[in-house]
């Protein structure tokens, strides 16, 4: 139970395709019988900080494809499928391949991203600081709640059961305790907590929204300013349209200025691109996809037990305050701590979405980060303008939605439904 808090806090942060790679090495599969290769996600379990970023990985992937195809004597076309972090890498693959070898680029027939971090991981928007602040607030809430429960009676620890997930854990070492639950992930969490530099953690910095890597190789997100009516003021004026001036009132609009953003892709507009978007935002459901003795049902049962334990302790502290003596020994504060912790575990899904910085997501990646729209609305001209034209989609929205799949279960490596959809999308361009 001591480890459960770790599971709750970090299960949303990084769940990726796990395999061992050296820093900067290619993470691309062999070409399959559908003539596409999968660019795998971030190697959370084995990540070691490095100054080598995604450009190094992408260039190595380009070299691997060219070398392997030459060895096999294959001169035909192929597609690349980017899963998770592979999403932004696959789009960068297209950009860099065209710049490095235009003839080889002609063989690339399409790119499709699957739950791709195409625009960067929204949880990292603004860098490590905001993530640390959001997670740190939750650490304090649960830590203070547990300390208050522990001070009541051992009975509450037994009755609450799962409240013991913070037993013997100090705030200063909670991040270290996360490593007991998920070795390897601790490297990233520590980076966020302690603030690693870009040279030390280049690959991670490249995953941040608007990173230098994304702006150079994937897309530049540009800002425009527009104005809109925010209200009206009443003003007096002299109406001189008559022989005798009349004093009248009129409503004058008040404007406010705001920024909006549009995307300018770096990858070729002639390249067919498709997006498969996962929308099962239930982070705890990803526990079921892992090799773990814990599943979502057990996790939610523990959360309910913790909620009961925090609530019981809160009632106890309120009761002592009614008896007056509790007003003078900090019990009001402890009751508040218990209530805050109780509300946190009761609203676990909302709390995790807050840390993910997104209400619509696949349990890890925000919906809006998983695709680049076909068009954007320019409020200054009141017209839709094109972002990129050759979008592979079976619908008018420009991407494929899968509400039933989270970031783990949507994997194109083993999800047959997703594999079929990839085949369908590729057939749309292969028929031309």
N, C-alpha and C positions, 0 to 999 in steps of 0.2 A: 504494500500500500504506500510505502514511502515514495515509490517511484511514480505514483499515479499523477501527481501534480506535474511532473516532468512530461508525462504523456499528453496531458491536456494542453500545456503551454506550447509545446513544440511540435505536436503532431501536425498542426496546420502549416508550419514554417517550411519544412523541406521534406517532401516525399518524392523521390526521383527513381530513375532506373539505376540499380546498384550493380556495378561491376568495377573491377580494378583497372585503373588507367594511371599512367604516369602523367605528371603535370604537362599540359600542352599536347598530349598525344591525341590522335584521331579517335573519334567516338562514333564511327559510322559503320553500319553493318554491311555484309556482302550483298550484292545485287541478287534479288530473289527472282522467282519465275514470272513475276509481274513486271520485271525490269524496273524496280525501284529499290532504293536503299533507305534505311532509317537512321537518322541522326539522333542518337540517344540523349537523354537528359543529363543533368548535373549529377556527378558522382558523390552524393552526400556522405555515403558511408566511408569512403576512402580518401576524401579530399584532404590535401596538404597544401597549405598556403604557398603561393608562388607568384613571381612577377610575370609569369606567362599568362596571357589573357586569351580571349576567344579568337582573336585574329590568328594567333599561332595554331590553335586547334583547327580552325577552318582551313587555313592554308595546308595543314597536314592532311586534312580530309580530301581536299582537292587533289593533292599529290597521290594519295592512296588510290582514289578512283581512277585517275589517268594511268597509273602504273599497273593496277590490277586488270584494267580492261585491255591494256596492251599485251599483257602476259597471256590473257585468254583469247586475244585476237578479236575482241568484241568492239565493233565500230558503230553499233546502233545507238538509239536514243535511250535515255533513262530518266527517271524522276527521283527527287529526294523528298523524304517525309521527315519533317522536324518535330520531334516529340519533346515537350517541356522546354528546357533550355535549348534543345535542338531546334525549336521554332525560330528564334532569332538567328541561330547559326545557319539554318537552311536558307534564310533570306539573304544573309550575308554571303553565304556560299555562292549564290547566284550573282551577287554584285561583284565579288572578288574574282570569280571565275571569268566573267566577261572582261574584266579589266586585265587579267593576267594572260588569258588565252581565248581570244574571241572565237577561234575555230572549235575548240572544245566546248565552248558555251552553246554552240549550235546543237550539240547533242543533248543538252539539258531541256527536256520537253515540258517540265512542270515542277512546281514546288507546292507541297501541301503541309500545313502545320496542324498538329493535333495537341490541343491544350497547350499551345505554344506560349512561351514567355516572349511574344513577338515585340511587345513594347516595353519589356522589362517587368520585373516582379513588383507589383504595386505596393506590397508590404514594405519595400525598400525605397519608396518614393521619398526623396529628400535625404537619402543616405541612412547610415546606421543610427544616427541620433534619434529620429522619430520612432523607429522600431524599438529602440532601447527604452524610450520614454513610455511607450504604450505597454510593453511587456513589464517594465519596472513598476508601473502603477498596479498591474495585476498581481505581481509578486507581493507588493506591500499589502494589498487587500487580503490576500489569502494567508499571508504570514501573520498579520495582526489578528485575523480572525482565529487562526489556529492557536496562537499564544493565549488569546482570551479563553478559548474552550479548555485548553490544558490547565488553566488556573482554577477551573470550577471544581472538577472532580474526575478521577479516573473513570467513573461510570460513563461520563459523556464521551470519552475516547472509545470506550467499548461500544456504547449504544450508537455512536456516530460512525464507528468502524472506520470508514474511509477518511475521516478527518485526520487520521494518523499519517496521511501521506506527507506531512511536513515534519514528522517527528525527528528531533535531533538535527534539523536543518536550519542553519542561520541564513539570513538574506544574502550575506556575502558569498556563500558557497552554493546557492541554489543552482546557479548555472553549471557548476561542476557536477552536481548531482544529476543533471540532465544527461550527462555522458554515461551514467550507469544504465539508463534506459535505452539510449540510442547512440552507441559509440560512432564517432565520425561526425554526426550532426553537431556534436559539441563544438567542433572547430568553427563552424559558422556562427553559432550562438555566442561563443566567446568573442568572435570578431565583432559582432554587433555590440556586445556588452563592453568590451575593452577598447574598441575603436582601432582596428588594424588599418594601416595605410594602404593606398592603392598599389604601391609597389610590392607590398607583402601579400595582398589578396586581389590581384588583378582580375582574375576570373569572376570573382564576386562583384567587384565594382562594375564590370561590364554588364552585369545582370540588372543594374539599377536603371529605372526609367530615365530616358534622356542621357544615358551614359555616352561617353565619347565614341565607344564602339558602335552603339546603335545609330548615333547621328552620322557617323562616317560610312557605315556599311549597310544599314537597314533603312532608316527613314529619319528625316528631320521633322520634328514637331514645331511648327511655326505659330507665332502668336499674332493675333489681330485684335484691334480694339474697335468696339462698336458702342452705340448709345441706345438707350431705350427709355420710354416714359416711366418714371417711378411714381408719379402723382401729379397733382395740380395745385396751383396757388391761385387764390382769388386776388385780383388787383382792380383798383379803381382807375377809370379813365374818363376823359371828356369826349363825348360824342358830339362832333361838330357838323354832323350831316344835316342838322336842322338850323333854322335861323337863330335859335337860342341854344347855346351849348348845354348839353345835359350830362350830369354826372352819373355814370353807370359802372357796373362791375362785369368782369369777364374772367373765365378760367384759363390760366396760362399753364401749359405743360412744364413739368420739372423733369429734366433728363439726368440719368446716371450713366456713367461709362463703365464698361466691363470688358474683360478679355475673353476671347475664345480661341480655340486652337484647331489647326488642321494639319494633316500629314502630307509630307512630300517625300515619297519613297525614293530610295537610292537604287533599288533593283529595277531591272528593265521593265518598261511598260508593255513590252511585247511578250513578256513571259507569263504564261498562265499560272495563276496562284490560287490555291484553295485554302479554306480555313475550317477546321473541325473544332467546335467549341464545346467543352464540357461545362455543365451547369448544375451538377449536384454539389451544392455548397455545404453539405453535411460533412464537416471535417472528420468527425468521429467515425463515420462510415468507412474511412480509409483504414482504420485499425483492422477491419475484417479482411482487408486485402494483404495484410502483412503476415509473415510467419511469426505469430505472437500467441501467447496463451491467453491474452486479453482480446475480447471482441467488443463491439459497440454496446451490446446488451449489458455486459459486465461493467463497462465504463459508465454507462448511464445509471446503472444500479448504484455504483459507488457515489456518483454525483448526488443522487437522491438521498443516500444515506448521509452524505456530508451536509446537504441542505438541512436535513432533520437535526443533525448534531449541532450545527450553527444556530438553528432556530431554538432548540432547547436551551442552549447556553444563553441566548439572548433573553429568553423568558426568565431564566434564573437571575440575571443581572437586573432586569427590570423589577423583579420581585424584591431584591435587596434594596433597591432605591425607594420602593413603596414603604419599606420598613425604616426609611430615613438613614440608617447608618451607611448604606451603600452610596449615598450621595457624596460622601466625603472621602472615599477611598478609590476613586477612579472607575467605579462600576458603570457610570453613565457612558464613559468613553468606551469601555469594553463591550457594552451592549451595542453601541454604534458599530464597533469593529465586527461583531458577530452578524449584525444585520447586513452590513456591506458584503461580507463573505458569503452569507446565505443568498443574497440577491445575485452575486456573481455566478455561483454554481448553478442557480436556478435558470440563469440566462446564458448558459455556456455557449450556445450557438451564436447569439448576438455578440458576446464578448470576443469570441474568436474572429468573427467578421470584422470587428473593430480593429483588432490587431492586424488582420490581413489587409485592412484599409479598403474593404470592399464588401458590399452586401450581395452582389451577384458574382459568383465565382464557382470554381470546380473543387472547392475545398482547399485550394492553394492559390490559384492564379485568377485574378479578376477577369470577368467577361471581356471588358473593353481592352484588356491587354492581349487577348488571344487572336486579334484580327485587325487588319487595316481596312477601313470602310471603302466602298467603291466611290462614294461621293461625300461631299460635305456641303452644308448650307452656308453660303456667304451672306450674312445679314446686311452687309453694305450694298449688295447688288440684288438681294432677294432672289438669288438663283442658286441651284445646285451645281457644284463644280466637281469635276472628276478628280479622284485621287489616283486610281489606276483602273484600267479598263478590262483586262483579261482575267476576270475573276471566275474561278470554277465553282459553281454552286448549283444545287438542284432547286433553289428557291430564289425569290427576288431580293432577299435581305443581304445576300452576298456572303453568307457563311452557313455552315451546317450546325444546328443546335442539337445537343444530346443532354437533356435534363436528367436522364437516369444515370449518367456516368460521372464519377468523380475523377480526380487527377490520376489515381492509381488504376481504376478499372477501365479507363478509356484508352489505355496503352495500345498503340498499333502493333505491338509485338505479339500480343496474344488475344486481343479482342476481335472476334470474327466479324461482328457487326461493323466495327470500324474498318476492318480490312476490306469488307465488301463495299463500304461507302468510298473508300480510297479508290478501289477498282472502278466504281461508277464515275467518279470525278475524272480519273485519268482517261476513261473511255470517251468523255466529252471532248477532250482535246485530241485524242488519237483518231477520232472519226473524221477530223477536219483535213 
